[in-house]
Amino acid sequence: MTFPFDALRRRPDVEAPGLVAFDAADRLLLDESAMLRAELGPGELVVIGDSYGALGLAAAFDGATGIRVHQDSLTGERALAANAEELQLADRVQSMPLGAELVQGARVVLLRLPRSLDELRDIAAVLAAYAPDNVVVFAGGRLKHMSLTMNDVLRSFFDTLDVTHARQKSRVLIAQGPRRGPAPEPAAGEVDGLAVRAFGGAFAGTRLDIGTRMLLTHLPDRPAGGTVDDPWIDLACGTGIVAARLAVQHPDASVYATDQSSIAVASARATAAANGVADRIEVVRDDALQQRASASASFIALNPPFHSGGAVTDQVAPRLFADAGRVLRPGGELWAVWNSPLGFRPALERLVGPTRQVARDTKFTVTVSTKR
């Protein structure tokens, strides 16, 4: 029997034509690692960057047990759990944070190459710091997302690097001989007097992207709420710049920041600490605002992402609008910035309430939507 790739689904992430749960790079990684994986004992396989479970679950289907998996995306992690349950493989995979416990004792690591070189650098640093000397890392991706600089990054952390032949527009890099070094630390920067910290792969890094800058420029001087029971919310917080700015400007305020990315959450916590406001910013890894009660907030700020995994899509933002609408109490406000050509105002009107334009240029629009 062969693994039923077509049974994999993306939910709770966006599902739509053209958005896939696996691709040729997953198949190539499994094929290139098959012989070595057949020799593994329990707990000796680690998977990093497994979008929706194709790598971990196919390996489990082949007989591997005690598989440790790390996914940056919480929706990907939940999709893996749902797919594992449906395929009756849930007892063979375990999701874990990126760190020492994930990679210690691993003989084989299957890695989907991230697009960000900084993210790859952080992953390689964790492997070099904590994985055994005999670990073999199979790192694969689609050719259109790979670059020779990825080879250079891996060579800086491993003694040898082999490159496989391409197949179906995919390729695998095989790294061995980890060079011991420190675990990764967040990059440090400063934006308009605000300290910013970013682990590799965080959106915009230590910079302030132009959409968030436009949102910050137009936020109200003192939004409603900001108390412990009614904190200001930074939804899809990224590195936590909006949350930190609110907390720094208002020393009596409480802020709740949330993102589904583990990289973003770690970065936002580091940003809060660097600005001395970690005691007033709660940073939570969550899919939208699922951990928040309905009608529990007066103010939400949002710069929604425009991608799901590696795919560009306009279907992520409406999910966030809808959950923001649920969490806002009547009269509460969602302040959002979005790409002007996307025309999100009708969706905001439908999912939150009456919406007015605050600012607009050729690239971005800032709106405020009031909960009915």
VOGU-3710 file (C-alpha; in Angstrom, 3 decimals, decimal comma):
1> mtfpfdalrr> 0,000/0,000/0,000  1,089/3,550/-0,685  0,404/6,550/1,515  -2,880/8,293/0,560  -1,565/11,814/-0,055  -4,867/12,835/-1,610  -6,605/12,238/1,724  -4,681/15,089/3,350  -6,569/18,306/4,007  -5,478/21,816/5,009
11> rpdveapglv> -8,276/22,654/7,475  -8,488/24,683/9,663  -6,296/26,625/7,237  -7,856/28,062/4,105  -9,042/25,443/1,614  -9,631/26,521/-1,977  -8,776/25,414/-5,514  -5,048/25,742/-6,067  -4,177/25,550/-2,361  -2,645/22,109/-1,807
21> afdaadrlll> -1,809/20,043/1,274  1,276/18,389/-0,271  3,492/18,714/-3,316  6,306/17,047/-5,271  8,966/18,251/-2,831  7,326/16,225/-0,046  7,428/13,096/-2,210  11,071/13,683/-3,150  12,120/14,173/0,474  10,451/10,897/1,395
31> desamlrael> 12,029/9,038/-1,503  15,553/10,369/-0,859  15,373/9,519/2,843  13,589/6,152/2,508  16,599/3,860/2,935  17,901/5,646/6,006  14,443/5,985/7,547  13,977/2,215/7,285  16,828/1,768/9,795  15,467/4,144/12,437
41> gpgelvvigd> 14,235/3,239/15,872  11,460/4,955/17,835  12,021/8,696/18,338  14,860/8,992/15,817  12,954/10,885/13,109  12,303/14,629/13,281  10,271/16,634/10,776  10,521/20,436/10,499  8,291/22,628/8,344  5,769/19,912/7,493
51> sygalglaaa> 2,971/22,086/6,129  -0,043/19,849/6,773  1,461/16,496/7,744  2,544/14,963/4,439  6,072/14,178/5,626  5,389/13,083/9,185  2,303/11,046/8,395  3,787/9,364/5,327  6,790/8,370/7,447  4,437/7,076/10,137
61> fdgatgirvh> 2,531/5,124/7,489  5,871/3,535/6,521  6,345/2,361/10,106  8,189/5,168/11,921  7,131/5,851/15,516  7,828/8,605/18,020  8,063/11,176/15,245  8,685/14,710/16,520  7,294/17,470/14,306  7,709/21,228/14,347
71> qdsltgeral> 5,491/23,570/12,333  5,625/27,332/12,658  1,950/27,689/11,762  -0,656/26,745/14,356  -3,192/25,975/11,615  -0,663/23,611/10,051  -0,141/21,961/13,422  -3,889/21,489/13,846  -4,231/20,191/10,294  -1,527/17,622/11,045
81> aanaeelqla> -3,428/16,516/14,150  -6,711/16,239/12,245  -5,121/14,352/9,348  -3,322/12,027/11,781  -6,591/11,255/13,549  -8,396/10,456/10,309  -5,560/8,217/9,114  -5,306/6,519/12,547  -1,698/7,633/12,957  -2,124/10,067/15,848
91> drvqsmplga> -0,131/7,913/18,267  2,962/8,122/16,038  3,471/11,893/15,763  3,994/14,631/18,342  4,118/18,381/17,689  6,857/20,286/19,532  8,459/23,751/19,586  11,711/24,379/17,769  14,471/23,775/20,285  16,744/21,263/21,956
101> elvqgarvvl> 14,022/18,790/22,928  12,826/18,598/19,337  16,122/17,486/17,800  18,076/15,706/20,539  18,580/12,045/19,597  17,475/12,542/15,991  19,254/10,437/13,387  17,237/11,755/10,437  15,651/15,183/9,979  13,242/15,932/7,148
111> lrlprsldel> 13,147/19,688/6,542  10,946/21,624/4,163  13,134/24,552/3,234  11,601/27,850/4,354  11,646/30,769/1,932  13,380/32,995/4,457  17,149/32,580/4,674  17,067/33,949/8,219  14,541/31,285/9,202  16,712/28,591/7,623
121> rdiaavlaay> 19,680/29,986/9,536  17,820/29,719/12,848  16,677/26,156/12,116  20,204/25,125/11,110  21,590/26,730/14,264  19,210/24,676/16,439  20,211/21,488/14,616  23,917/22,275/14,882  23,597/23,112/18,573  21,542/20,125/19,726
131> apdnvvvfag> 21,290/17,310/17,142  23,645/14,288/17,413  26,928/14,188/15,489  25,575/11,464/13,191  22,372/13,263/12,211  21,492/13,418/8,508  19,361/16,351/7,397  17,310/16,052/4,219  16,247/19,589/3,270  13,973/19,927/0,262
141> grlkhmsltm> 11,807/22,375/-1,575  10,452/23,565/-4,889  13,125/24,872/-7,246  11,312/28,180/-7,711  11,690/28,853/-3,977  15,304/27,645/-3,642  18,533/29,571/-4,103  22,249/28,811/-3,989  22,453/30,953/-0,868  20,508/28,211/0,953
151> ndvlrsffdt> 23,427/25,886/0,224  25,779/28,453/1,738  23,656/28,746/4,878  23,668/24,985/5,436  27,390/24,741/4,697  28,028/27,280/7,456  26,473/24,891/9,992  27,400/21,447/8,576  30,656/19,877/7,389  29,253/18,333/4,207
161> ldvtharqks> 26,410/19,153/1,850  25,276/17,004/-1,053  22,777/18,079/-3,705  20,402/15,597/-5,343  19,170/15,634/-8,904  16,040/17,672/-9,479  12,724/15,903/-9,999  9,354/17,431/-10,776  10,808/20,892/-10,192  11,994/19,942/-6,698
171> rvliaqgprr> 15,376/19,237/-5,136  16,842/17,926/-1,861  19,984/19,060/-0,030  21,598/16,519/2,319  23,608/17,970/5,224  25,811/16,052/7,660  28,368/16,799/10,360  26,825/19,551/12,533  29,238/22,257/13,673  28,522/23,073/17,285
181> gpapepaage> 27,475/26,613/18,070  25,013/28,674/20,085  21,248/28,511/19,753  19,726/31,342/17,707  18,931/34,732/19,239  16,507/37,276/17,772  17,870/40,009/15,549  17,780/43,442/17,186  16,633/46,683/15,601  15,017/49,999/16,370
191> vdglavrafg> 12,045/51,714/14,749  11,164/55,292/15,709  12,717/54,821/19,139  11,031/51,442/19,676  13,167/48,333/20,164  12,214/45,525/17,752  13,276/41,897/18,023  12,769/39,307/15,285  13,642/35,645/14,960  14,349/34,406/11,450
201> gafagtrldi> 11,232/34,253/9,298  9,263/36,942/11,149  7,403/39,193/8,701  9,435/42,357/7,947  12,170/41,299/10,370  13,309/44,210/12,539  11,880/46,745/10,087  8,500/48,441/10,140  6,543/47,435/7,048  4,759/50,273/5,281
211> gtrmllthlp> 1,286/48,921/6,008  1,883/48,788/9,758  3,476/52,241/9,655  0,366/53,618/8,004  -1,846/51,940/10,610  0,221/53,311/13,499  0,080/56,793/12,010  -3,703/56,827/12,094  -4,584/54,929/15,287  -6,611/56,936/17,816
221> drpaggtvdd> -4,664/58,739/20,544  -6,384/56,736/23,264  -8,532/53,793/22,134  -11,382/52,576/24,316  -10,473/49,823/26,753  -6,862/49,066/27,562  -7,663/47,558/30,962  -6,826/44,109/32,298  -10,412/42,994/31,709  -10,683/44,810/28,366
231> pwidlacgtg> -7,178/44,830/26,825  -6,325/46,382/23,511  -5,774/43,583/21,006  -3,014/43,367/18,395  -4,368/40,666/16,072  -1,831/38,962/13,748  0,787/40,792/15,778  3,946/39,742/13,924  6,958/41,071/15,833  4,659/42,942/18,205
241> ivaarlavqh> 5,398/46,487/17,080  1,794/47,694/17,405  1,368/46,089/20,828  4,655/47,515/22,074  3,901/50,987/20,724  0,524/51,037/22,495  2,035/49,826/25,761  4,953/52,281/25,638  2,727/55,255/24,829  0,215/54,355/27,547
251> pdasvyatdq> 2,000/53,154/30,719  -1,282/52,198/32,392  -2,574/50,033/29,507  -2,875/46,278/29,053  -2,405/44,738/25,599  -3,204/41,282/24,241  -1,168/40,227/21,167  -1,858/37,099/19,162  -0,445/35,338/16,110  -0,595/31,768/14,817
261> ssiavasara> 3,127/31,788/13,976  5,474/30,487/16,669  8,212/32,696/15,182  5,992/35,760/15,492  4,999/34,920/19,065  8,628/34,460/20,153  9,575/37,695/18,392  6,694/39,677/19,930  7,599/38,463/23,410  11,204/39,501/22,833
271> taaangvadr> 10,065/42,899/21,516  7,899/43,453/24,591  10,786/42,523/26,887  13,232/44,770/25,027  10,900/47,732/25,595  10,303/46,969/29,264  6,571/46,316/28,805  6,431/42,508/28,979  4,412/42,729/32,208  1,589/44,520/30,353
281> ievvrddalq> 1,583/42,607/27,050  0,229/39,076/26,934  1,421/37,319/23,771  -0,529/34,217/22,769  -0,156/31,731/19,923  -3,660/31,330/18,578  -5,632/30,867/15,382  -7,181/34,329/15,108  -8,819/35,006/18,521  -10,187/31,576/19,397
291> qrasasasfi> -9,000/31,861/22,990  -10,886/35,127/23,529  -14,494/35,221/24,704  -17,132/36,792/22,502  -17,953/40,466/23,150  -14,858/40,874/25,356  -12,885/43,683/23,674  -13,369/47,323/22,742  -10,403/47,813/20,392  -8,578/45,562/17,918
301> alnppfhsgg> -5,751/46,560/15,550  -5,075/44,345/12,533  -2,655/44,201/9,610  -3,842/40,896/8,095  -1,484/38,530/6,261  -1,982/37,947/2,552  -0,587/34,431/2,384  -1,420/30,926/3,576  1,747/28,892/3,793  3,561/29,660/0,564
311> avtdqvaprl> 0,447/30,642/-1,365  -0,717/34,219/-1,805  -4,445/34,476/-1,086  -7,058/37,034/-0,071  -9,010/34,466/1,955  -7,058/34,735/5,217  -8,145/38,284/6,078  -11,920/37,591/6,093  -11,404/34,824/8,673  -9,664/37,367/10,907
321> fadagrvlrp> -12,339/40,003/10,281  -15,037/37,525/11,308  -13,316/36,551/14,554  -12,600/40,176/15,367  -16,303/40,869/14,879  -17,141/38,068/17,285  -14,755/39,305/19,985  -15,692/42,990/19,797  -18,448/44,162/22,093  -21,174/46,394/20,615
331> ggelwavwns> -19,613/49,747/19,779  -16,108/48,266/19,774  -13,774/49,120/16,898  -11,590/47,161/14,509  -8,825/49,329/13,033  -7,395/47,554/9,997  -4,915/48,262/7,236  -5,098/46,314/3,982  -3,910/46,343/0,406  -6,110/48,887/-1,378
341> plgfrpaler> -6,672/46,780/-4,542  -8,236/43,998/-2,434  -11,319/46,079/-1,655  -12,059/44,548/1,751  -14,576/47,186/2,840  -17,703/45,150/1,894  -16,344/42,169/3,851  -15,670/44,382/6,872  -19,186/45,827/6,665  -20,643/42,315/6,557
351> lvgptrqvar> -18,454/40,637/9,156  -17,960/43,447/11,684  -20,211/46,428/11,052  -20,342/49,964/9,614  -16,940/50,801/8,162  -15,394/54,147/7,316  -12,167/54,934/5,542  -9,557/56,705/7,644  -6,732/56,939/5,099  -5,862/55,590/1,673
361> dtkftvtvst> -3,057/55,665/-0,865  -2,281/53,588/-3,945  -1,027/50,669/-1,824  -2,898/50,640/1,470  -6,205/51,602/3,064  -6,863/52,132/6,763  -10,428/51,587/7,938  -12,291/51,537/11,239  -15,236/49,149/11,574  -17,671/49,530/14,465
371> kr> -19,345/46,455/15,885  -23,123/46,665/15,544
//
